[in-house]
Each structure stands twice: as structure tokens, then as C-alpha cells.
Amino acid sequence: MSKLSRREMLETGAAACAFGAAQSLWPEWLPRLAFARDAIAGDVIVCIFLRGGADCLNMIAPFGDPAYYQARRTLALPRPDSAAKNRLLPLDDFFGLNPDMKALAPLFTAGHLTAIHAAGAPSASRSHFEAMDMLERGIEGEGKTGADSGWLGRHLLATSHADDSPLRAIGWDETLPTSLRGYVSANAFRSISDYHLNGQTAQVNQMTNALSALYQGSLLDTAATATLDALHTVSQIDVAHYKAAHGAIYADTDLGRGLKQTAALIKADVGLEVACVDHGNFDTHILQGVTADGGVGAFPLLVKEFADNLRAFHDDLLEHMGHVTVVAMSEFGRRVQENGAGGTDHGHGGVMYVMGGHVAAKPVIAKWPGLNPDFLSDGDLQITADYRDVLGEMLLARTPNTNVASVFPGHTFKRIGVMRA
């Protein structure tokens, strides 16, 4: 890269050509950065995707529905008034919280977290790929306008400005989440340490000097300066020695590291607007709960990790939660009837979680369809809350400059009371 001078680049064509050539020389592991505003109008949106189809009926269980216990003879969690050790924690007189998620109970009680039950996409699909793609694109069916972009990508486009900063949108993964795809090129990377070139200071200096020389005086000088400023800012964030506030402890997992680094960027005030983190795999077809030999299946461990890290994120950012909103969702729920292998199969209706300083002070929001076989949709929990209404209400209330009609094209938005009026 040091051999490619600014003069040589300019001789090859216009500044746009120079930009394309520079991108081709950029190391594959170094993130392509989106540009974000220094002064954000609205909340930082953090999206947690529970991949694999999380069993909503054993996360927020409807203990007030007798059909729940009839359909799940071994997996159903005991009522809150039971003497069992693993009894549900009451959220209201109908729904209870999985005891492995007890870290979230105070947040529900305090009005900082709400669950939207029987939520999801109206179009039924039991394919993980198709269902995830649909929810992340935010568009029902194939061939719709905007099908090649994600709902967050369109939100970023609707709120773009000329002075957008490089750390506007982050997906904590090796590849960019579908939800972030769109006109604004968001940033996907595993760790803040990626920005440090694994601590090789000489390489960092060489690259930044080359970029400065390449873009100086060009039409892209402003964008390049913003990029270099962001690289410098992130290089100052020592995640290895980051200390969470209020005694919060993150797990050393993809979810824990993603939320911890998101918190670090929010506190560093680098212009972050959107962050996406994945957690899973929730595809619990077998041995979902306690096993026959007294062991613990995958599901209790997964929901505990989700709850503990979400609570850590809340506590770490306690003074910042007035301008942070977290949404968690899965591609679909599980079948109401447990299967013969001690697990549950792909279903339809699920549950969404919204956390922040402005959510409705109601632990569970639900237009409950019932679990009686006569009320099910092909054996599944019916959808009574469209996921786009949940996301749309969140954006309208907390990111006022967005355009919900372009974020969710073709959808008629309906408020369901997720956010405070």
C-alpha cells in the first residue's frame, strides 16, 4: 500500500476510482465502516437475535392457560405457587418468567423491560433460513420492494447525513447481519481488537499514514478524515481492561463480548447508533430441559446466558439507558406440543423483548390467542402481534428522524403499546 502514491491514484481517474482501488487493498479482516453522526438524534438501538427458534413458551410461560400443562407433560415449568424449586417467577397473574432467567425479574418489575408474546411474522415458515431472512429484511414474502436490504439498513439510510461518523452501525460477527444490509455500508467485525491490528503499532501507523496521503486533497478527504478519527478513537478503547459499572459481569462468550464492547463504544461516545449481536443455537429438538440422568439440557443454559448478559448490559449502562433501546427476537417459536425426544420442534408464534428507559411499564404485552388445540394455527401459537409493529413503534418513539414506511414497505403500522406514550 505504501507504494501506491496519491499522485498515481489520481492519475488513474476520479476520486471515486481512487476509493474503489483503496478498498481493494484494504485487508479483508479490517471492517468496512459506515459513517455515523457525532450528535445522534434518538436512541442507540441494540438488536439481539436469538438464532435457532427460541421456545417462547418456556421463556415467558403462560401458567394461566391449562392447555400449556396438557401439551407439555415433562417440559412445562411449575406454577409460581408450586413448591417446586424450578417454579416460574410471576410476572402477572397469567405469565411467569423462566427461573433460569431470574436476573431479568427486577427489570420487568421496575418497568425497564417488557415482553411481547405471540409475536412474529404473519407468514408461516418453519425453515430457519427463510424465517431469519424474512425477519431481518423486515418484508413479508419474496420479490418485495427493498428485498435486498435489511430493516436496519433502511433505517440507517433514512437517517443518513453528510457528516455521518464511521462507527454508526456494528454487527458483532464475521459477516454482516442481513438486517444491516442496505445503502449504508455497516461494519461487521468480531472484536474491537481487530482495529488494533493485533497490537502491531507499526502496521497501524503505516496504514493510517498511507490513507492520509492517499485521500489528502481529494473529494473523499472529509470521509477519510472521519474514518481515521474513528480508528484513532477505537484504538484508545482497551476492552481487555474495560471495567463494567455497578458490578456488572459479562460472560466470555460471543453474546457477552458483543454486549460488553457495545457498552464500551456507547460510553466512548463514538457515534454508535445501531449494534447487532447474535445468541444461539436455540434449535432444541432433543433434551431441551432436564435430562433423564439429572443433567441440564441446552435450553436452560442458553436462556440463563441471555438473561445474565442482558442484565449486565443494563446495569453497566444504567446512567445511559435513557438513550439506549434493546430489542431481542427469534425467527420463530416452537411447537406447543413437546415431542417424544424431550424437546420441541419448529413452530410459529414467539416472544420479543424490548428493554430501555422508555418501555411500557407492563411486564408482558399480549393479545393471548390460547393454547387449546382449537385455537392453534396448525399446532402452533398464533401470531397476534406483528413483529414490524413492535420494531416500528420502537423506531418511531426513540429514533424520530426515521421513516417507518420505508423501513417496512407495504406494511400498515399499528401501535401496540410497547413504548410509553
C-alpha positions in Angstrom: 0.0 0.0 0.0 2.9 2.4 0.7 4.0 2.1 -3.0 0.6 3.4 -4.1 1.0 7.2 -4.0 -1.7 9.8 -4.1 -0.4 11.1 -7.5 -0.6 7.6 -9.0 -4.1 7.1 -7.8 -5.3 10.5 -9.1 -3.8 9.7 -12.4 -5.9 6.6 -12.7 -9.2 8.6 -12.7 -11.6 10.4 -10.5 -11.8 10.3 -6.7 -14.4 7.6 -6.8 -12.0 5.3 -8.7 -9.4 6.0 -6.1 -11.8 4.9 -3.4 -12.5 1.7 -5.2 -8.8 0.9 -5.6 -8.1 1.6 -1.9 -11.0 -0.6 -0.8 -9.5 -3.5 -2.8 -6.2 -3.1 -1.0 -7.9 -2.9 2.5 -7.2 -6.1 4.4 -10.2 -8.4 4.3 -10.4 -8.7 8.1 -10.4 -4.9 8.6 -14.1 -3.6 8.8 -15.7 -1.6 6.1 -17.0 1.3 8.1 -20.4 3.1 7.9 -20.5 6.8 8.7 -22.5 8.0 11.8 -23.3 11.4 13.2 -21.4 12.8 16.1 -24.7 14.1 17.6 -27.3 11.3 17.4 -31.0 12.2 17.3 -32.5 9.3 19.2 -31.5 6.1 21.0 -28.8 3.7 20.3 -30.6 0.6 19.0 -29.2 -2.8 20.1 -30.7 -5.8 18.3 -30.1 -9.3 19.8 -31.1 -12.2 17.5 -31.8 -15.5 19.3 -31.0 -17.8 16.5 -32.4 -21.3 16.1 -36.0 -20.6 17.1 -36.2 -19.9 20.9 -39.0 -21.6 22.8 -41.1 -18.7 23.9 -43.5 -20.9 25.9 -40.7 -21.9 28.3 -39.1 -18.4 28.5 -42.3 -16.5 29.3 -44.7 -19.3 30.2 -48.5 -18.9 30.2 -49.2 -20.8 33.5 -52.7 -19.4 33.5 -53.5 -21.4 30.4 -54.4 -25.0 31.4 -53.5 -26.2 27.8 -49.9 -25.4 28.5 -49.6 -28.2 31.1 -51.6 -30.6 28.9 -49.3 -30.1 25.9 -46.1 -30.2 27.9 -46.2 -33.1 30.3 -42.4 -33.1 31.0 -41.2 -29.7 29.8 -43.8 -27.4 31.4 -42.4 -25.3 34.2 -44.3 -25.4 37.6 -46.7 -22.7 38.5 -45.4 -19.8 40.7 -47.5 -21.1 43.7 -45.9 -24.6 43.4 -43.4 -25.9 46.0 -41.0 -27.0 43.2 -37.6 -25.5 43.1 -37.8 -24.7 39.4 -41.1 -22.9 39.7 -41.9 -19.9 37.5 -41.4 -16.3 38.7 -44.7 -14.5 38.4 -44.8 -11.5 36.0 -48.5 -11.1 36.3 -51.5 -13.4 37.1 -51.1 -15.3 33.8 -47.4 -15.3 32.7 -44.3 -16.4 34.5 -40.6 -16.0 33.9 -38.3 -19.0 33.5 -36.4 -19.3 36.8 -33.1 -19.6 34.8 -33.8 -16.1 33.6 -34.2 -14.7 37.2 -31.6 -12.0 36.5 -34.3 -10.2 34.5 -37.1 -10.3 37.0 -36.2 -6.9 38.7 -36.1 -5.3 35.2 -39.6 -6.5 34.5 -40.8 -5.3 37.9 -39.1 -1.9 37.5 -40.6 -1.2 34.1 -37.3 -1.3 32.2 -38.2 -4.5 30.3 -41.3 -5.8 28.6 -42.1 -9.0 26.7 -44.4 -9.0 23.7 -45.9 -12.5 23.4 -47.5 -14.3 20.5 -45.3 -12.1 18.2 -43.7 -12.8 14.9 -44.1 -12.8 11.2 -47.6 -13.4 9.8 -46.3 -15.6 7.0 -45.6 -19.0 8.4 -42.2 -20.6 7.7 -40.6 -23.4 9.6 -37.3 -23.0 7.7 -34.6 -21.3 9.8 -33.1 -19.7 6.8 -36.3 -18.4 5.3 -37.7 -17.2 8.7 -34.5 -15.4 9.7 -34.2 -13.8 6.3 -37.8 -12.6 6.4 -37.5 -11.0 9.9 -34.1 -9.4 9.2 -35.3 -8.0 5.9 -38.5 -6.8 7.5 -40.5 -7.7 4.5 -43.2 -10.3 4.1 -42.6 -12.7 1.2 -40.3 -12.7 -1.7 -40.0 -10.1 -4.5 -41.0 -7.2 -2.4 -39.5 -3.7 -2.8 -36.4 -3.4 -0.7 -36.0 -7.2 -0.5 -32.2 -6.9 -0.9 -31.8 -4.7 2.1 -32.5 -5.2 5.8 -34.8 -3.2 8.1 -31.9 -1.6 10.0 -30.1 -0.8 6.7 -33.1 1.1 5.5 -33.4 2.8 8.9 -29.8 3.9 8.6 -30.4 5.2 5.0 -33.5 7.2 6.1 -31.5 8.9 8.8 -28.2 9.4 6.9 -26.3 12.7 7.0 -23.3 14.1 5.2 -21.3 14.2 8.4 -22.0 10.6 9.5 -19.3 9.1 11.6 -17.5 5.7 10.8 -18.9 3.9 13.8 -22.5 4.3 13.1 -23.5 0.6 12.8 -21.8 -2.6 14.0 -22.6 -6.2 13.6 -20.6 -8.3 16.0 -19.8 -11.2 13.7 -17.6 -12.2 10.9 -20.3 -11.4 8.3 -22.7 -8.5 8.2 -26.2 -9.4 9.5 -28.9 -9.3 6.9 -30.8 -6.7 9.0 -27.9 -4.2 8.4 -27.6 -4.7 4.7 -28.5 -1.7 2.5 -27.3 1.5 1.1 -25.3 2.4 4.2 -22.3 0.1 4.4 -22.3 -1.1 8.0 -19.4 -2.6 9.9 -19.0 -6.3 10.8 -16.2 -7.5 13.0 -15.6 -9.8 15.8 -13.7 -7.6 18.2 -12.5 -4.1 18.8 -9.1 -5.6 18.9 -9.4 -6.1 15.1 -9.0 -2.3 14.8 -5.6 -2.6 16.6 -4.1 -4.9 14.0 -3.4 -7.3 16.9 -1.3 -4.8 18.6 1.2 -4.3 15.8 1.6 -0.5 16.1 4.0 -0.2 13.2 1.4 -1.6 10.8 -1.3 0.6 12.2 0.8 3.7 11.7 1.8 2.6 8.2 -1.8 2.0 7.2 -3.1 5.3 8.6 -0.2 7.3 7.1 -0.9 5.7 3.7 -4.6 6.5 3.9 -3.9 10.1 4.9 -1.6 10.6 1.9 -4.0 8.8 -0.4 -7.0 10.9 0.3 -5.5 14.3 1.1 -7.0 17.0 -1.1 -9.4 14.6 -2.8 -13.1 14.7 -2.9 -13.1 12.0 -0.2 -10.9 13.8 2.2 -13.7 14.5 4.7 -14.8 10.9 4.7 -11.2 9.7 5.1 -10.6 12.1 8.0 -13.7 10.8 9.7 -12.5 7.2 9.2 -9.0 7.9 10.6 -10.5 9.7 13.5 -12.7 6.7 14.3 -9.7 4.3 14.0 -7.8 6.5 16.4 -10.8 6.7 18.8 -11.3 2.9 18.9 -7.6 2.3 19.3 -7.9 4.1 22.7 -10.6 1.6 23.9 -8.8 -1.1 25.9 -11.5 -3.7 26.1 -9.2 -6.2 27.7 -9.1 -3.9 30.8 -12.6 -2.4 30.5 -14.4 -2.4 33.8 -18.1 -2.6 33.7 -20.0 -0.3 36.1 -22.2 -1.3 39.0 -20.6 -4.7 39.4 -21.9 -6.0 36.0 -20.2 -9.1 34.8 -20.3 -10.2 31.2 -19.7 -13.8 30.1 -16.7 -14.6 28.0 -19.0 -15.7 25.1 -20.0 -14.2 21.8 -23.1 -12.6 23.4 -21.2 -11.3 26.4 -18.3 -9.9 24.4 -20.6 -8.3 21.9 -22.7 -6.5 24.6 -19.6 -5.6 26.6 -17.9 -4.0 23.5 -21.2 -2.3 22.6 -21.3 -0.7 26.1 -17.7 0.4 25.7 -18.5 2.2 22.4 -21.6 3.8 23.9 -19.6 5.1 26.8 -16.8 6.3 24.5 -19.4 8.4 22.6 -18.1 7.4 19.2 -21.4 8.0 17.4 -22.7 4.4 17.6 -26.4 4.2 16.5 -27.0 0.5 15.9 -25.4 -2.7 17.1 -26.4 -6.3 16.3 -25.4 -9.3 18.4 -26.3 -13.0 17.9 -27.1 -15.7 20.5 -27.9 -19.3 20.0 -28.3 -22.1 18.9 -31.9 -22.5 20.2 -32.8 -25.4 17.9 -33.8 -27.6 20.8 -35.3 -30.7 19.2 -34.0 -33.1 21.8 -33.3 -33.0 25.6 -34.4 -29.4 25.9 -34.8 -29.3 29.7 -33.5 -31.5 32.5 -32.3 -34.9 31.1 -33.2 -38.3 32.4 -29.9 -38.7 34.2 -30.4 -35.4 36.0 -28.3 -33.3 33.6 -29.2 -30.0 32.1 -30.2 -29.6 28.5 -29.2 -26.9 26.2 -32.2 -24.6 26.7 -31.7 -23.7 30.4 -28.0 -22.8 29.7 -29.0 -20.7 26.7 -31.7 -18.7 28.5 -29.5 -18.1 31.5 -26.7 -16.8 29.4 -29.1 -14.5 27.6 -30.7 -13.2 30.8 -27.4 -12.8 32.7 -25.7 -10.8 29.9 -28.8 -8.7 29.2 -28.9 -7.8 32.9 -25.1 -7.0 32.9 -25.6 -4.7 29.9 -28.5 -2.9 31.6 -26.6 -2.4 34.9 -23.4 -1.4 33.1 -25.2 1.3 31.2 -27.6 2.3 34.0 -26.9 6.0 33.6 -27.2 5.7 29.8 -30.4 3.7 29.5 -32.4 6.8 28.8 -31.0 6.8 25.3 -30.5 3.1 24.7 -33.2 0.6 23.5 -32.6 -3.1 23.2 -34.8 -5.5 21.2 -34.4 -9.3 21.2 -36.2 -11.7 18.9 -36.0 -15.1 17.3 -37.0 -16.3 13.8 -39.9 -18.3 15.2 -41.1 -20.1 18.3 -41.5 -23.8 18.9 -44.5 -26.2 18.6 -46.9 -26.1 21.5 -46.8 -29.9 21.9 -43.5 -31.3 23.1 -42.0 -34.1 21.0 -41.0 -37.6 22.0 -37.3 -36.8 22.4 -37.7 -34.4 25.2 -37.6 -31.3 23.0 -39.8 -29.1 20.8 -39.9 -28.7 17.0 -40.2 -25.7 14.8 -43.3 -23.6 15.4 -44.6 -20.1 14.7 -45.5 -17.6 17.3 -42.7 -16.3 19.5 -41.8 -13.7 22.0 -39.9 -10.4 21.7 -38.2 -8.4 24.4 -37.7 -4.6 24.5 -35.6 -3.0 27.2 -34.8 0.6 27.8 -35.7 3.7 29.8 -38.9 4.4 27.9 -40.6 1.0 27.5 -44.2 0.4 28.7 -44.4 -0.4 32.4 -46.0 -3.7 31.7 -44.1 -7.0 32.1 -46.0 -8.8 29.3 -48.0 -7.4 26.4 -50.1 -10.0 24.8 -53.4 -10.5 23.0 -53.4 -14.1 24.0 -54.8 -16.5 21.4 -54.9 -19.5 23.7 -53.2 -22.9 23.6 -56.3 -25.0 23.3 -55.9 -27.1 20.1 -59.0 -25.4 18.7 -57.1 -22.1 18.8 -53.8 -23.1 17.4 -52.5 -22.4 13.9 -51.6 -25.9 12.6 -50.4 -26.8 16.0 -48.6 -23.6 16.6 -49.1 -20.5 18.8 -51.0 -17.9 16.7 -49.4 -14.6 15.8 -51.3 -11.7 17.3 -48.5 -9.1 17.3 -46.7 -8.4 14.0 -43.0 -8.0 14.7 -42.9 -5.0 12.4 -45.3 -3.2 14.7 -43.0 -3.8 17.6 -39.9 -2.6 15.7 -41.8 0.2 14.1 -43.2 1.6 17.4 -39.7 1.4 18.9 -38.2 3.4 16.0 -40.9 6.0 15.9 -40.7 6.6 19.6 -36.9 6.6 20.0 -35.4 7.5 16.6 -37.7 10.3 15.5 -36.0 11.1 12.2 -36.6 7.7 10.6 -39.2 6.8 8.0 -41.1 3.7 9.1 -42.9 3.5 5.7 -39.5 3.0 4.0 -38.2 0.7 6.8 -41.1 -1.6 6.5 -42.5 -1.0 2.9 -46.0 -2.3 2.3 -46.9 -2.7 5.9 -49.6 -0.7 7.6 -48.2 0.2 11.0 -50.3 -0.3 14.2 -49.2 0.8 17.6 -49.5 -2.0 20.3 -48.2 -0.1 23.3 -44.6 -1.2 23.5 -43.3 2.2 24.3 -44.6 4.8 26.7 -46.8 7.4 25.1 
